[in-house]
Amino acid sequence: MLRNHYQIVFILAGTRIVYLCPNLKKLAMSGFNSILKIFLPKDKIFYQLFQEVSVTSLEMAVLLKKMVAERSFEGREQLLLQIEDLEHKNDDLTHKIFTELSRNFITPFDREDIHYLASAMDDVADYIFASAKKINFYRVDPAHETFGKMADLIIQACESIKQAVSELKDMKNMRKITDALVRVNSIENQADDIFDLSIERLFDAETDAKEVIKKREIYQAMEIATDKCEDAANVIESIIVKYA
């Protein structure tokens, strides 16, 4: 060891790291914190980004419900533009999550789970946007009760995901998380039932083949949005099983 230098040894991820410091007091005040900063998990940024994604997805779901209730094509078109802006915002937030994942040596939970959760939540936004686009593109009058029921279920699922994500940071209220996840599963089952019944009625009542194809695609996109909410819930369940 160099004279008047202090040797500091710490173990990180099984690796022995030796640091030679000429001034231990000065190190304690500033240097050591700077060195360790790159190894500390950025918990706050990940939780914050996930929370923002969940809020934005819920806002998109609410706008989709408004779009379904809007009778004029022009009004629906304006709502679609708002949904599209939020979808782009969610894409940016998801990209930030992946960027933070590549920057940080230590993460609040498994890197794979962070990636899976970000991808699943991004898919939720994508299919809400896809549903809105199909309604607008096909110029379908979405006043049919099935569209409204599906939109309500998407809102409920997004609300439950938002609630579960908000509790991930400290995982103190496990009952609140598990209740939210159970609701998402129940909502997805309801969406499946509504989808099946709607397709059956569509083929029975609709004589225009084009209308059958258009409405079926919209029903399907909305139902997949609830599937993606369930995918996100499954990832959250995996996280709490590992870390709670």
C-alpha positions in Angstrom: 0.0 0.0 0.0 1.1 3.5 -0.7 2.3 5.5 2.3 -0.4 7.6 3.9 -3.1 6.0 1.8 -6.0 4.2 3.3 -7.2 1.0 1.7 -11.0 0.6 1.6 -12.4 -2.7 0.6 -16.0 -3.4 -0.2 -17.8 -6.3 -1.8 -20.3 -5.7 -4.6 -22.1 -8.6 -6.3 -19.4 -11.0 -5.1 -16.5 -8.8 -6.4 -13.8 -7.5 -4.1 -13.2 -3.9 -4.9 -10.2 -2.1 -3.4 -10.0 1.7 -3.3 -6.8 3.6 -2.2 -7.7 6.9 -0.5 -5.1 9.5 0.5 -7.6 11.4 2.8 -10.1 9.2 4.6 -12.0 12.1 6.2 -12.4 13.9 2.9 -13.6 10.6 1.3 -16.2 10.1 4.0 -17.6 13.6 3.3 -17.8 13.4 -0.4 -15.7 11.0 -2.5 -17.1 7.8 -1.3 -20.7 8.8 -1.9 -19.8 9.8 -5.5 -18.1 6.4 -6.1 -21.1 4.5 -4.7 -23.7 6.6 -6.5 -23.3 4.6 -9.7 -24.0 1.4 -7.9 -27.1 2.5 -6.0 -30.4 1.4 -7.5 -32.5 4.3 -8.9 -35.7 3.0 -7.2 -37.5 6.3 -7.5 -37.1 6.8 -11.2 -38.5 3.3 -12.1 -41.5 3.6 -9.8 -42.1 7.1 -11.0 -42.0 6.0 -14.7 -44.3 3.0 -14.1 -46.7 5.3 -12.3 -46.8 7.8 -15.1 -47.4 5.0 -17.6 -50.3 3.6 -15.6 -51.9 7.1 -15.3 -51.5 7.8 -19.0 -53.1 4.5 -19.9 -56.0 5.2 -17.7 -56.4 8.6 -19.4 -56.4 6.9 -22.7 -59.1 4.5 -21.5 -61.3 7.3 -20.3 -61.0 9.1 -23.7 -61.9 5.8 -25.5 -65.1 5.7 -23.4 -65.9 9.3 -24.4 -65.1 8.3 -28.1 -67.6 5.4 -27.9 -70.3 7.8 -26.5 -69.6 10.5 -29.1 -72.1 10.4 -32.0 -70.4 12.7 -34.5 -67.4 11.6 -36.6 -65.7 14.9 -36.1 -66.0 14.7 -32.3 -64.5 11.1 -32.4 -61.7 12.3 -34.6 -60.7 14.9 -32.1 -60.8 12.4 -29.3 -58.6 10.1 -31.4 -56.0 12.8 -31.7 -55.9 13.1 -27.9 -55.5 9.4 -27.5 -52.7 9.3 -30.1 -50.8 12.1 -28.2 -51.1 10.0 -25.0 -49.9 6.9 -26.8 -46.8 8.7 -28.0 -46.2 9.9 -24.5 -46.4 6.4 -23.2 -44.0 5.2 -25.9 -41.5 7.9 -24.6 -42.0 6.8 -21.0 -41.4 3.1 -21.9 -38.3 4.1 -23.8 -37.1 6.0 -20.7 -37.6 2.8 -18.6 -35.5 0.8 -21.0 -32.9 3.5 -21.0 -32.7 3.6 -17.2 -32.5 -0.2 -17.2 -29.4 -0.1 -19.4 -27.8 2.6 -17.2 -28.3 1.2 -13.8 -26.2 -1.6 -12.4 -28.7 -2.4 -9.6 -32.5 -2.3 -10.0 -35.3 -2.4 -7.5 -36.4 -5.8 -8.8 -35.3 -8.2 -11.5 -34.3 -6.6 -14.7 -36.4 -9.1 -16.7 -39.5 -8.2 -14.6 -39.0 -4.5 -15.2 -38.7 -5.2 -19.0 -41.8 -7.5 -19.0 -43.9 -5.0 -17.0 -42.9 -2.1 -19.2 -43.7 -4.1 -22.3 -47.0 -5.3 -21.0 -48.1 -1.8 -20.0 -47.0 -0.4 -23.3 -49.2 -3.1 -25.0 -52.2 -1.9 -23.0 -51.8 1.6 -24.4 -51.2 0.2 -27.9 -54.4 -1.7 -28.0 -56.5 1.1 -26.5 -55.1 3.3 -29.4 -55.8 0.5 -31.9 -59.4 0.3 -30.7 -59.8 4.0 -31.2 -58.2 4.0 -34.6 -60.4 1.2 -35.9 -63.6 3.0 -34.7 -62.4 6.1 -36.5 -61.1 4.4 -39.6 -64.1 2.2 -40.2 -66.5 5.1 -39.4 -68.6 2.7 -37.3 -71.2 4.2 -35.1 -69.9 3.0 -31.7 -73.2 3.7 -29.8 -73.9 0.0 -29.6 -74.0 -1.1 -25.9 -71.2 -3.7 -26.4 -68.7 -1.0 -27.2 -69.7 0.9 -24.1 -69.4 -2.2 -21.9 -66.0 -3.1 -23.2 -64.8 0.5 -22.8 -66.0 0.4 -19.2 -64.1 -2.8 -18.5 -60.9 -1.3 -20.0 -61.2 1.7 -17.7 -61.7 -0.6 -14.7 -58.7 -2.8 -15.6 -56.5 0.3 -16.1 -57.6 1.7 -12.7 -56.7 -1.6 -11.0 -53.3 -1.7 -12.7 -52.6 1.9 -11.6 -53.6 1.0 -8.0 -51.3 -2.1 -8.0 -48.4 -0.2 -9.5 -48.7 2.6 -6.9 -48.2 0.0 -4.1 -45.2 -1.6 -5.6 -42.7 0.9 -4.2 -42.9 -0.4 -0.6 -45.2 -3.4 -0.9 -46.6 -2.6 2.6 -50.2 -3.1 1.6 -50.2 -6.5 0.0 -53.9 -6.9 0.3 -54.5 -3.8 -1.8 -52.2 -5.1 -4.5 -53.6 -8.6 -4.6 -57.2 -7.3 -4.6 -56.3 -5.1 -7.6 -54.8 -8.1 -9.4 -57.8 -10.3 -8.7 -60.1 -7.6 -10.1 -58.0 -7.4 -13.3 -58.4 -11.2 -13.8 -62.2 -10.9 -13.2 -62.5 -8.0 -15.6 -60.6 -10.0 -18.3 -63.0 -12.9 -17.9 -66.0 -10.6 -18.2 -64.5 -9.1 -21.4 -64.1 -12.6 -22.8 -67.7 -13.4 -22.1 -69.0 -10.1 -23.6 -66.8 -10.6 -26.7 -68.1 -14.1 -27.3 -71.7 -13.0 -26.9 -71.2 -10.0 -29.1 -69.8 -12.0 -31.9 -72.6 -14.5 -31.7 -75.2 -11.7 -31.9 -73.3 -9.9 -34.6 -73.4 -12.9 -36.9 -77.1 -13.5 -36.1 -78.3 -9.9 -36.5 -76.0 -8.2 -39.0 -76.6 -8.9 -42.7 -73.9 -6.7 -44.1 -70.7 -8.7 -44.2 -68.5 -5.5 -44.2 -70.1 -4.4 -41.0 -69.5 -7.8 -39.4 -65.8 -7.6 -40.2 -65.5 -4.0 -39.0 -67.3 -4.5 -35.7 -65.6 -7.8 -35.0 -62.1 -6.2 -35.4 -63.1 -3.4 -33.0 -64.5 -5.9 -30.4 -61.3 -7.9 -30.8 -59.0 -5.0 -30.2 -60.9 -3.9 -27.1 -60.9 -7.4 -25.7 -57.1 -7.7 -26.3 -56.6 -4.5 -24.4 -58.1 -6.3 -21.3 -55.8 -9.3 -22.1 -52.8 -7.0 -21.9 -54.0 -5.6 -18.6 -54.1 -9.2 -17.3 -50.5 -9.7 -18.7 -49.3 -6.7 -16.7 -51.1 -8.0 -13.6 -49.4 -11.4 -14.0 -46.0 -9.7 -14.0 -46.8 -7.7 -10.9 -47.9 -10.9 -9.2 -44.6 -12.5 -10.1 -42.8 -9.5 -8.6 -44.6 -9.5 -5.3 -44.2 -13.3 -5.0 -40.4 -12.8 -5.3 -40.0 -9.7 -3.1 -42.9 -9.4 -0.7 
